Amino acid sequence: MPYSNAHLNDLLKRFKNGNHQEVADSLSFIKELTKEVCLTQYWNDTVARWHHRNPYEYFDAIVEEMEDEESSKELDGLFEPLKEFGVR
């Protein structure tokens, strides 16, 4: 039975709420149950792909992407007051 990025996105919600040990336990269970078989559709791909991917590594990549997006939003917010002066 494969896991998908949807499973990991559900865990991301728990991770954001501070349930890190629960997430680690779930990732361990996913790894054991699926033998690292993943079915996922990556951005800009038109079809889902089957492959082997460590769920810990995949989850870490999702967390890193989320943190990068949040940092980008914070930077955008810093420049928001300048827009009234025509600075974009």
C-alpha positions as CSV (number, residue, x, y, z in Angstrom):
1,M,0.0,0.0,0.0
2,P,1.6,3.4,-1.0
3,Y,1.5,6.7,0.8
4,S,0.9,10.0,-0.9
5,N,1.6,13.7,-0.4
6,A,-1.9,14.0,0.9
7,H,-1.0,11.9,3.9
8,L,2.0,14.1,4.5
9,N,0.0,17.3,4.1
10,D,-2.4,16.0,6.8
11,L,0.6,15.5,9.1
12,L,1.8,19.0,8.3
13,K,-1.3,20.4,10.1
14,R,-0.4,18.4,13.2
15,F,3.3,19.5,12.9
16,K,2.2,23.2,12.8
17,N,0.2,22.6,16.0
18,G,3.3,21.4,17.7
19,N,2.5,17.7,17.7
20,H,6.1,16.8,16.6
21,Q,6.3,13.4,18.3
22,E,2.9,12.3,17.0
23,V,4.1,13.3,13.5
24,A,7.4,11.3,14.0
25,D,5.4,8.3,15.1
26,S,3.1,8.5,12.1
27,L,6.0,8.8,9.7
28,S,7.5,5.7,11.3
29,F,4.3,3.8,10.8
30,I,3.9,5.1,7.2
31,K,7.5,4.0,6.4
32,E,6.9,0.5,7.9
33,L,3.5,0.0,6.3
34,T,4.4,1.3,2.8
35,K,8.0,0.2,2.5
36,E,8.6,3.7,1.2
37,V,6.4,3.3,-1.8
38,C,4.9,6.6,-2.7
39,L,2.3,7.7,-5.2
40,T,2.3,11.4,-5.8
41,Q,1.8,14.1,-8.3
42,Y,4.4,16.8,-8.2
43,W,3.8,20.4,-9.2
44,N,3.6,20.9,-13.0
45,D,3.3,17.1,-13.6
46,T,0.2,15.9,-15.4
47,V,0.2,12.4,-13.9
48,A,0.9,10.8,-10.6
49,R,4.1,8.8,-10.3
50,W,5.0,5.7,-8.3
51,H,8.4,5.6,-6.7
52,H,10.4,4.9,-3.6
53,R,10.8,7.9,-1.3
54,N,11.6,8.0,2.3
55,P,8.6,9.6,4.0
56,Y,10.8,11.4,6.6
57,E,12.8,13.0,3.8
58,Y,9.7,13.9,1.8
59,F,8.0,15.4,4.9
60,D,11.1,17.4,5.7
61,A,11.1,18.8,2.1
62,I,7.4,19.8,2.6
63,V,8.2,21.5,5.9
64,E,11.1,23.4,4.3
65,E,9.0,24.5,1.4
66,M,6.3,25.7,3.9
67,E,8.9,27.7,5.9
68,D,10.3,29.2,2.7
69,E,6.8,30.4,1.7
70,E,6.2,31.8,5.1
71,S,9.5,33.7,5.0
72,S,8.7,35.0,1.6
73,K,5.3,36.3,2.8
74,E,7.0,38.0,5.8
75,L,9.4,39.8,3.4
76,D,6.5,40.9,1.2
77,G,4.8,42.3,4.3
78,L,7.9,44.4,5.1
79,F,7.5,46.3,1.8
80,E,3.7,46.7,2.0
81,P,4.0,50.2,3.7
82,L,6.2,51.4,0.8
83,K,3.5,50.8,-1.8
84,E,1.7,54.0,-0.8
85,F,4.8,55.8,-2.0
86,G,4.9,54.0,-5.3
87,V,7.7,51.6,-4.4
88,R,6.9,48.0,-5.5
